[in-house]
Amino acid sequence: MSTPTIIVYGIPNCDTVKKARAWLQEQGLAYQFHDFKKQGVPAERLPAWMAAVGWEKLLNRQGTTWRKLDAAVQAGVTDTRSAAALMCEQPSVIKRPVVEWQGGPAGDVTVGFSPEAWNARAAGHSKA
């Protein structure tokens, strides 16, 4: 039986990503980290993330990157296609971390970090 793999997508210096990674380590859960800055946004994963949580939740409109965008660029994000294009071009507009909880239900993806919500998910994963 293979160990379920948790994949954490984000930016290493993001405070929320740091908290999420520390929490996973404290729980003794093995995970892979995908660095948006070094590895880019995996465009082939974006449709699954948007299907799981919705593009509106995935797009961080409260972040600095979004606020610095030209108003015309912001106004142009109106659907899945335009949101995906912006996320590939500007990975920092993606709410972080994006976590794929493999071994769980298909499409088991979370965005952001909440220890309370993660506790139940962690129960189904093998310890490192």
URWO-V172174 format. One record per pair of residues at least 12 apart in sequence whose ideal C-beta (glycine too) atoms are under 8 Angstrom apart, sorted by sequence separation. I is the first residue (numbers start at 1). J is the second residue. If there is no record, write none. Layout:
I:J / I:J
//
This chain:
8:20 / 21:33 / 98:110 / 99:111 / 8:21 / 73:86 / 98:111 / 108:121 / 97:111 / 96:111 / 97:112 / 8:24 / 95:111 / 96:112 / 97:113 / 95:112 / 104:121 / 6:24 / 59:77 / 101:121 / 104:124 / 12:33 / 69:90 / 103:124 / 103:125 / 6:29 / 8:31 / 10:33 / 12:35 / 101:124 / 6:30 / 7:31 / 8:32 / 10:34 / 11:35 / 55:79 / 59:83 / 69:93 / 101:125 / 5:30 / 6:31 / 7:32 / 8:33 / 9:34 / 10:35 / 11:36 / 12:37 / 55:80 / 58:83 / 65:90 / 5:31 / 6:32 / 7:33 / 8:34 / 10:36 / 11:37 / 3:30 / 5:32 / 7:34 / 9:36 / 56:83 / 59:86 / 65:92 / 66:93 / 55:83 / 59:87 / 64:92 / 65:93 / 55:84 / 58:87 / 63:92 / 50:80 / 63:93 / 9:41 / 63:95 / 9:42 / 47:80 / 50:83 / 60:93 / 50:84 / 59:93 / 60:94 / 59:94 / 60:95 / 9:45 / 58:94 / 59:95 / 60:96 / 47:84 / 58:95 / 46:84 / 57:95 / 58:98 / 43:84 / 46:87 / 46:88 / 43:88 / 41:87 / 41:88 / 40:88 / 49:98 / 41:91 / 40:91 / 41:94 / 58:111 / 37:91 / 57:111 / 36:91 / 45:100 / 52:107 / 36:92 / 51:107 / 52:108 / 53:109 / 52:109 / 53:110 / 36:94 / 53:111 / 48:107 / 36:96 / 49:109 / 48:109 / 49:111 / 21:97 / 20:97 / 17:96 / 20:99 / 11:91 / 16:96 / 17:97 / 11:92 / 16:97 / 14:96 / 14:97 / 9:94 / 11:96 / 10:96 / 9:96 / 10:97 / 9:97 / 10:98 / 8:97 / 9:98 / 8:98 / 9:99 / 23:113 / 8:99 / 9:100 / 7:99 / 23:115 / 6:99 / 7:100 / 20:113 / 29:122 / 6:100 / 19:113 / 6:101 / 7:102 / 23:118 / 27:122 / 30:125 / 6:102 / 16:112 / 17:113 / 29:125 / 30:126 / 4:101 / 5:102 / 16:113 / 29:126 / 30:127 / 4:102 / 5:103 / 20:118 / 29:127 / 30:128 / 4:103 / 28:127 / 29:128 / 3:103 / 4:104 / 27:127 / 28:128 / 6:125 / 4:124 / 4:125 / 3:125 / 4:126 / 3:126
//
